[in-house]
Amino acid sequence: MSYHKATASGEQGQDEHIETVEDSIHQDREHSAGPGQDRALDLIADAGHSSVLTPENNARVLRKIDLRLLPILLGIYFLQQLDKSSLSYASIFGLVETAHLHGQQYSWLGAVVYLVQLVAQPFVAYILVKVPIGKFLACTTLCWGIALTCMTPANSFAGLLVCRIFLGLFEAGIPACFIAVTQMWYRRIEQPVRLGSWYAMNGVVYMFGSLLSYGLGHIKSSVFEPYQIIFLFFGLITIAFSGLILLFMPDSPIQSKFLTEEDKLLAIERLRMNQQGIETHEWKWDHVKEACLDIKSFFWFALMFAVSIPSGGISTFGPLIIKSFGFDQFKTILFNIPFGAVQLVATMGGAWLATALKMKGPVIALLSLPAIAGCVMLLQLPRDGHHNGALLAGYYIVSVYPGITPMVYSWSAGNTAGETKKKIVNGIVLVGQCAGNVLGSNLYTTTDAPLYRRGLISSLAMFCLLVLLSMMNMAYLCFLNKRHEKKRVSMGKSAKIVDHSMQAVGSVPVDKTEPQPPAVSEDNAFKDLTDWDNEDFVYRVIGDEGPCWMRLGNVEAEVQRLQAQLSDMHELLQLHIQPNSGPLRDVTQGQVPGQQIPIPSPSHIMSDPGPMPTFLGTADPGGYHSRGPRCISTHRNGPLLQQLQTVEVNSPHPARQRRSGFDVREEPISDFISKGLMTIDQAMSCFRTFFQGCDRYIPIFDPELDNFASVRARSSILLNAICTIGSRVETKSGSQISDLLHAELKRWINVVIQNKTLNCLESIQALLIVACYSAERSLLLSFATRMALDLSLDEAFEELIQRLTMDEIEGIPELHMTTDEEERSLMRKSRTWFGLLVLDHIWRKAPGIRMTGNAHRCRILLRHHTSTILDLRLFSQVELNVIRARINDTLDTKETLDRPDIAGFVHEAKVDLDLWFDDWLRIIENSIAAGEERPFLLAALRVQKCWAELILHCKALLSMGVENVAAMSPVERNILLLAKSSARKHLRLISTEPDFYLAKLKYAMDFVWAKCAFCFLLLLKLSRLLPERREEHQELLDHGNRLLNELNRSVGSSGQTIGNGSIYMQILRLSIEKYGRIFQEREAGGDPVTTAPFWESFDAQADLQSFVPEQFVREWDFPGLNLFYFPTAWQDFFGDFSLAV
């Protein structure tokens, strides 16, 4: 990741044209190669960065894509329609007479193609998910070319029918394949023109196909009939073209050879805002179910069915309809050319209009109107030879309808997401097309000639139905957008978002003074989510919203923003107005002592603002928005807002304000984005990274409230802290970027500590985050504790418990909304206070915070509707640390305890730990909310129990005062064996279930790494002090190697971790490697003489110290590594392992 520091003025213009940030490592990298996710993530992960998408390079890449794909797609579709239409051309040149077709036989030759395609669509949908599209197109083109060529010798209905069946079978995947290619390569705003361009080949076929047939029909041959020449010529051309497809058609942007690696990244970035992905090759049955339950799938089916009924009849019987006007076969062919020209103009014109208006429903309705008029003309005008011109005009007007089909393709393709669902919906659409073509071609029969009244009436009805279906589908898409808006609001996101996939790259909003909705987040772009599951998906119904519409859509957000500003101002005035200051002095003159002076509240200001200060109308003077977190303090005596409603005047002559010669500078806090240290995409990437694992170790956040937009709006210091830690996870330890952010964050932390006006819940959370990954952890924790006490966070839990147990509160409906918000606030405060409590017990030898009363009461909060999954982890740690605090209080006492008392206390503490573990094991296993997080929670619970037992036994030995194993009594030796058993169980748990514990260790703070290192080091020492069997040594070595491998896999090949985790990683690696070498030498029966030079290369005591780092015995207080075994304590650390046989 690279961050670009830019001035606000110098690069503002450029940033408006950039959609993605260069070298930003999205969370895509964290999920690369994951099952069920898009393969684009692999390419991004391999490259290590995404790319800048500007209007210039977007146009360059789009031009490359068009030049490679469009000639192939246009050629394939031209040949497909030419081959499919060859039957109608052949009918003019004697096919019906030569093959002795009668009744419905000719109709069935036209309908069977669509009937076979209808049956084949489910199989096509499955195949398109599984196979490369480029190779699939080449194979199917070759096969249908062979089928068409085989129609040359067929001279009977049966022979022709078999060939047409195979022709339809191999052509079945072409439309679905083309829709998939369009979705895979083009942005949604680009799709209508591309879909229209290849579908416009229908019109080209009508023109050039008619001319080709006209020329081929004039060939005189003694071997072939004219219609046989048509079949043979078209078939051989198709076979030859299939070879070009195999050579030049790419399977996907990821595997394309005509794009450079950088262009591939740009091609992916072009599609990010589509929220539709690229390719996964994984069939998902939940997508199939959703596609079948989605109402709009049936709207697409109905639209395509309605337009295909006239299409199937007119495309097959069009030349015969013209022939019925009284023209010979050659004039019929020539008069069919304008039909193709009108069709071409209508298709491309409709695509252009849909792109310009950014809506397709009204365009479909508009294209239906000329077709309705043309059908009425063909039905009403007589066939007496005097109205041929008018009849031809009506026929040509009807030919506008083919422009509707690509509109339906594009409309369905742009409003469907999820790889499998897209293929299923495409299949549903094409089933409707095939069914309509089958029915339509059978509504036109040769027995109805020359009027074809039944077919024309059905076409007229379908065109009218298309107008109605378009309006109904638009209404349903509006409903879906409203549903997504509600879902985004419930997740803490903005209701209105900008869909960049329907905007040109680099487009800038016209009215810069209007507040713009946030852009669609790229969180879900390549996760293969369906449009139902992805709340960021925007269904395309109408065009871009103008400034007026956007203002109306965001009026609620505007009011909330203004109210937040007024609340801040009210807070600021109350904190800074002194008793003898001008405005307040004027108010207090003439007041009775003790009288309360009203000060307008924010709600009063919003309802009756009166004369507003002049600076409110200016564009943020003094950087009011950029001054950082809007932290409203809560004092111990109640909410600040209640205290600020009145000012108590205790004296008619207020005392003079004391002034010193010093002043604490209140420097505004800005987030990294405003400072130019990060772009918003980079900040969002770091934010997501933090909440992918770091929040497990600091479970103090509310996922519904603490999203990126909300955190940035509430607290700059909290956002900076989260992004700094997220950056350290994404980049290598000690990188220039993470160090720069960390240094800047430390400066802001100092500002927060020095200014009481910045005391708020978010500031405490920021301090806890920084403390977890900082060497000054204890000091920062002390500041956070002092700040939390000032804000009465220690009282929030008791107040919330009382609220939850008061039944009468629930009986007052008008207070429900207020109560709910207050309870959510109390829940957040309680969660933060408990997080502080847990960290205090971890980092300090003598915890300064004690929880009085029954710790089990925190379980009540799990029933609160704002409880989160990670509350299971947090509250279990709270109870555990209360038990551990009692253990520390008892065993760390300066008074010497009797050994029997210590042994009895160890037994009691062990019972408490067992009860704690059984209770929380049951709670987590029975928790419905745990869901997919349950295995991780259970693994962490078991590891915590083993760790607590290990420290209990080690502290007990330390309190007994005997550190020499040789001098221990049986009771002490038994406790030591229990400690060894707990350490071995701890090692076995974390190494045998790596996916549920070690996989997230790269997000862990130093203490967690130190625990892993300590457990293995203690086992090494105890293996030396307490004789073991050879199998136990081998098991320990196997677990150690497995642990090292899993840690390497978790943190990557570089071995970089957050903070000092790499130090403990190195300690583990060295200890395991040394232990393995000594064990192998002993197993091989090595001679001490031959190994002597190896052991003389270092001092035994110095080597021992390298395995007992200072953090274990001072900072972390891990007892046990000071055990020794006289008289060999001064020998080599690995010199006297006892390998009992």
Secondary structure, DSSP 4 states (H G I P E B T S, - for coil): -------TTTTHHHHTT-SS-TT---GGGGGTT-TTS-THHHHHHHHTS-----HHHHHHHHHHHHHHHHHHHHHHHHHHHHHHHHHHHHHHTTHHHHTT--TTHHHHHHHHHHHHHHHHHHHHHHHHHHS-HHHHHHHHHHHHHHHHHTTSS--SHHHHHHHHHHHHHHHTHHHHHHHHHHHHHS-TTTHHHHHHHHHTHHHHIIIIIHHHHHHHHT---SSS-HHHHHHHHHHHHHHHHHHHHHHH--S-TTT-SSS-HHHHHHHHHHHHTTTS-S------HHHHHHHHH-HHHHHHHHHHHHHHHHHHHHHHHHHHHHHTTT--HHHHHHHTHHHHHHHHHHHHHHHHHHHHHT-SHHHHHHHHHHHHHHHHHHHHS--SSS-HHHHHHHHHHHTTGGGHHHHHHHHHHHT--SHHHHHHHHHHHHHHHHHHHHHHHHHS-GGGTTT-HHHHHHHHHHHHHHHHHHHHHHHHHHHHHHHHHHHHHHTT--SS-B-GGGS-TT---S-TTSPPPPBPPSTTTTTT--TTT-TT-----S----HHHHHHHTHHHHHHHHHHHHHHHHHHHHHH--TTSHHHHHHHTTPPTTPEEE---HHHHHH---SPPGGGGSS-GGGSGGG-------BTTB-HHHHHTEEE---SSPPPPP--S-----PPP--HHHHTSS-HHHHHHHHHHIIIIIHHHS----TTT-SHHHHHHH-HHHHHHHHHHHHHHHSPTT-HHHHHHHHHHHHHHHHHHH-GGG-SHHHHHHHHHHHHTSTTHHHHHHHHHHHHHHTTHHHHHHHHHHHHT-HHHHT-GGGHHHHHHHHHHHHHHHHHHHHHHHHHHHH-SS-S----S-GGGGGGGGGSTT--THHHHHHHHHHHHHHHHHHHHHHT-SSPPPHHHHHHHHHHHHHHHHHHHHHHHHHHHH-TTTGGGHHHHHHHHHHHHHHHHHHHHHHHHHHHT--BGGG--HHHHHHHHHHHHHHHHHHHHHHH-GGGTGGGGGG--HHHHHHHHHHHHHHHHHHHHS-EEHHHHHHHHHHHHHHHHHHHHHH-TT---STTHHHHHHHHHHHHHHHHHHHHHHHTT--HHHHHHHHTTS-HHHHHHHTS-HIIIIIS--TTTT-B-TTSTTS-TTTT--EE-
